Amino acid sequence: MPNTSTVHDLPPEEVARGLIEGRYLLIDVREPNETAAEAYPEGATMPLSCFDPSALPDPAGKTIVFACRSGKRSVAASLAAQAAGKPYNMHLMGGMIGWKAAGLPTKTGG
């Protein structure tokens, strides 16, 4: 059976707009030391090192968007969620690097 999982890239500006409008739930899959140093302004954290798709929060009608530092781990998280039967196929293109390059705000302290 072919792998039909796909991950859709969302540009930082679209993710930021979706967060403000309440359409997206951001799941940051970076490790605690990374999120403590610099984090997205809102969202939940679930480090990829202990990622469990069954423990993802209920998006309550929102679309889950995975995020990391550069976009590589967020793709892995999305594929893992899809492999577990979850319909979460969106990720933040470019991760934190892209987010900051777009001039979007961050916070410290995770």
Phi and psi restraints in degrees (value plus and minus 20) as a CYANA .aco file:
   2 PRO   PHI     -91.7   -51.7
   2 PRO   PSI     132.1   172.1
   3 ASN   PHI     -97.3   -57.3
   3 ASN   PSI      94.8   134.8
   4 THR   PHI    -122.3   -82.3
   4 THR   PSI     -11.7    28.3
   5 SER   PHI     -90.0   -50.0
   5 SER   PSI     115.8   155.8
   6 THR   PHI    -154.6  -114.6
   6 THR   PSI     134.4   174.4
   7 VAL   PHI    -144.5  -104.5
   7 VAL   PSI     106.5   146.5
   8 HIS   PHI    -115.0   -75.0
   8 HIS   PSI     112.0   152.0
   9 ASP   PHI    -100.6   -60.6
   9 ASP   PSI     109.0   149.0
  10 LEU   PHI    -134.9   -94.9
  10 LEU   PSI     107.4   147.4
  11 PRO   PHI     -87.5   -47.5
  11 PRO   PSI     131.9   171.9
  12 PRO   PHI     -71.8   -31.8
  12 PRO   PSI     -61.5   -21.5
  13 GLU   PHI     -82.3   -42.3
  13 GLU   PSI     -58.4   -18.4
  14 GLU   PHI     -88.0   -48.0
  14 GLU   PSI     -61.4   -21.4
  15 VAL   PHI     -84.2   -44.2
  15 VAL   PSI     -64.8   -24.8
  16 ALA   PHI     -79.6   -39.6
  16 ALA   PSI     -63.6   -23.6
  17 ARG   PHI     -84.6   -44.6
  17 ARG   PSI     -62.8   -22.8
  18 GLY   PHI     -84.7   -44.7
  18 GLY   PSI     -54.6   -14.6
  19 LEU   PHI     -86.4   -46.4
  19 LEU   PSI     -65.9   -25.9
  20 ILE   PHI     -82.0   -42.0
  20 ILE   PSI     -60.9   -20.9
  21 GLU   PHI    -100.8   -60.8
  21 GLU   PSI     -24.5    15.5
  22 GLY   PHI      57.5    97.5
  22 GLY   PSI       0.7    40.7
  23 ARG   PHI    -111.0   -71.0
  23 ARG   PSI     -43.5    -3.5
  24 TYR   PHI    -139.7   -99.7
  24 TYR   PSI     129.7   169.7
  25 LEU   PHI    -137.8   -97.8
  25 LEU   PSI      95.2   135.2
  26 LEU   PHI    -105.4   -65.4
  26 LEU   PSI     108.6   148.6
  27 ILE   PHI    -135.4   -95.4
  27 ILE   PSI      90.9   130.9
  28 ASP   PHI    -108.1   -68.1
  28 ASP   PSI      98.7   138.7
  29 VAL   PHI    -121.4   -81.4
  29 VAL   PSI      -4.6    35.4
  30 ARG   PHI     -94.6   -54.6
  30 ARG   PSI     147.2   187.2
  31 GLU   PHI     -99.9   -59.9
  31 GLU   PSI     138.7   178.7
  32 PRO   PHI     -74.3   -34.3
  32 PRO   PSI     -57.9   -17.9
  33 ASN   PHI     -84.9   -44.9
  33 ASN   PSI     -51.0   -11.0
  34 GLU   PHI     -94.0   -54.0
  34 GLU   PSI     -65.2   -25.2
  35 THR   PHI     -91.2   -51.2
  35 THR   PSI     -46.6    -6.6
  36 ALA   PHI     -88.2   -48.2
  36 ALA   PSI     -55.2   -15.2
  37 ALA   PHI     -96.0   -56.0
  37 ALA   PSI     -59.8   -19.8
  38 GLU   PHI    -181.9  -141.9
  38 GLU   PSI     110.6   150.6
  39 ALA   PHI    -153.5  -113.5
  39 ALA   PSI     142.5   182.5
  40 TYR   PHI     -88.8   -48.8
  40 TYR   PSI     130.8   170.8
  41 PRO   PHI     -81.6   -41.6
  41 PRO   PSI     -47.9    -7.9
  42 GLU   PHI    -169.8  -129.8
  42 GLU   PSI     139.2   179.2
  43 GLY   PHI     113.8   153.8
  43 GLY   PSI     158.5   198.5
  44 ALA   PHI    -130.3   -90.3
  44 ALA   PSI     139.3   179.3
  45 THR   PHI    -136.6   -96.6
  45 THR   PSI     120.7   160.7
  46 MET   PHI    -171.4  -131.4
  46 MET   PSI      71.3   111.3
  47 PRO   PHI     -73.4   -33.4
  47 PRO   PSI     117.9   157.9
  48 LEU   PHI     -81.2   -41.2
  48 LEU   PSI     -48.7    -8.7
  49 SER   PHI     -82.6   -42.6
  49 SER   PSI     -43.2    -3.2
  50 CYS   PHI    -150.8  -110.8
  50 CYS   PSI      12.7    52.7
  51 PHE   PHI     -85.6   -45.6
  51 PHE   PSI     108.3   148.3
  52 ASP   PHI    -153.9  -113.9
  52 ASP   PSI      84.5   124.5
  53 PRO   PHI     -74.1   -34.1
  53 PRO   PSI     -51.6   -11.6
  54 SER   PHI     -90.8   -50.8
  54 SER   PSI     -36.8     3.2
  55 ALA   PHI    -115.8   -75.8
  55 ALA   PSI     -16.5    23.5
  56 LEU   PHI     -82.2   -42.2
  56 LEU   PSI     122.1   162.1
  57 PRO   PHI     -86.8   -46.8
  57 PRO   PSI     133.7   173.7
  58 ASP   PHI     -86.3   -46.3
  58 ASP   PSI     101.6   141.6
  59 PRO   PHI     -92.4   -52.4
  59 PRO   PSI     -27.2    12.8
  60 ALA   PHI      28.5    68.5
  60 ALA   PSI      32.4    72.4
  61 GLY   PHI      66.5   106.5
  61 GLY   PSI     -25.4    14.6
  62 LYS   PHI    -113.1   -73.1
  62 LYS   PSI     146.6   186.6
  63 THR   PHI    -115.4   -75.4
  63 THR   PSI     107.2   147.2
  64 ILE   PHI     -95.8   -55.8
  64 ILE   PSI     113.5   153.5
  65 VAL   PHI    -145.3  -105.3
  65 VAL   PSI     102.7   142.7
  66 PHE   PHI    -106.1   -66.1
  66 PHE   PSI     128.3   168.3
  67 ALA   PHI    -163.9  -123.9
  67 ALA   PSI     133.0   173.0
  68 CYS   PHI    -169.1  -129.1
  68 CYS   PSI    -167.4  -127.4
  69 ARG   PHI    -104.1   -64.1
  69 ARG   PSI     -65.7   -25.7
  70 SER   PHI    -144.5  -104.5
  70 SER   PSI     -32.7     7.3
  71 GLY   PHI      93.4   133.4
  71 GLY   PSI     -28.2    11.8
  72 LYS   PHI     -98.6   -58.6
  72 LYS   PSI     -69.2   -29.2
  73 ARG   PHI     -89.2   -49.2
  73 ARG   PSI     -50.9   -10.9
  74 SER   PHI     -87.2   -47.2
  74 SER   PSI     -54.2   -14.2
  75 VAL   PHI     -85.3   -45.3
  75 VAL   PSI     -64.0   -24.0
  76 ALA   PHI     -80.0   -40.0
  76 ALA   PSI     -61.5   -21.5
  77 ALA   PHI     -84.0   -44.0
  77 ALA   PSI     -62.6   -22.6
  78 SER   PHI     -83.4   -43.4
  78 SER   PSI     -63.7   -23.7
  79 LEU   PHI     -84.7   -44.7
  79 LEU   PSI     -58.8   -18.8
  80 ALA   PHI     -84.7   -44.7
  80 ALA   PSI     -61.7   -21.7
  81 ALA   PHI     -83.6   -43.6
  81 ALA   PSI     -63.4   -23.4
  82 GLN   PHI     -84.8   -44.8
  82 GLN   PSI     -58.4   -18.4
  83 ALA   PHI     -83.1   -43.1
  83 ALA   PSI     -47.0    -7.0
  84 ALA   PHI    -109.5   -69.5
  84 ALA   PSI     -12.6    27.4
  85 GLY   PHI      70.2   110.2
  85 GLY   PSI     -11.3    28.7
  86 LYS   PHI    -109.1   -69.1
  86 LYS   PSI     125.8   165.8
  87 PRO   PHI    -108.6   -68.6
  87 PRO   PSI      11.7    51.7
  88 TYR   PHI    -115.4   -75.4
  88 TYR   PSI      79.2   119.2
  89 ASN   PHI    -142.7  -102.7
  89 ASN   PSI       7.7    47.7
  90 MET   PHI    -138.3   -98.3
  90 MET   PSI     122.8   162.8
  91 HIS   PHI    -164.8  -124.8
  91 HIS   PSI     137.4   177.4
  92 LEU   PHI     -98.0   -58.0
  92 LEU   PSI      90.8   130.8
  93 MET   PHI     -84.4   -44.4
  93 MET   PSI     105.8   145.8
  94 GLY   PHI      65.4   105.4
  94 GLY   PSI     -26.6    13.4
  95 GLY   PHI      33.7    73.7
  95 GLY   PSI    -169.6  -129.6
  96 MET   PHI     -81.7   -41.7
  96 MET   PSI     -53.9   -13.9
  97 ILE   PHI     -81.2   -41.2
  97 ILE   PSI     -67.8   -27.8
  98 GLY   PHI     -87.2   -47.2
  98 GLY   PSI     -58.4   -18.4
  99 TRP   PHI     -78.5   -38.5
  99 TRP   PSI     -69.4   -29.4
 100 LYS   PHI     -89.3   -49.3
 100 LYS   PSI     -56.3   -16.3
 101 ALA   PHI     -82.7   -42.7
 101 ALA   PSI     -49.1    -9.1
 102 ALA   PHI    -101.7   -61.7
 102 ALA   PSI     -21.7    18.3
 103 GLY   PHI      59.1    99.1
 103 GLY   PSI      -0.2    39.8
 104 LEU   PHI    -106.0   -66.0
 104 LEU   PSI     132.6   172.6
 105 PRO   PHI     -95.4   -55.4
 105 PRO   PSI     131.7   171.7
 106 THR   PHI    -148.4  -108.4
 106 THR   PSI     150.2   190.2
 107 LYS   PHI    -151.4  -111.4
 107 LYS   PSI     141.9   181.9
 108 THR   PHI    -125.9   -85.9
 108 THR   PSI     137.4   177.4
 109 GLY   PHI      72.4   112.4
 109 GLY   PSI      -7.7    32.3
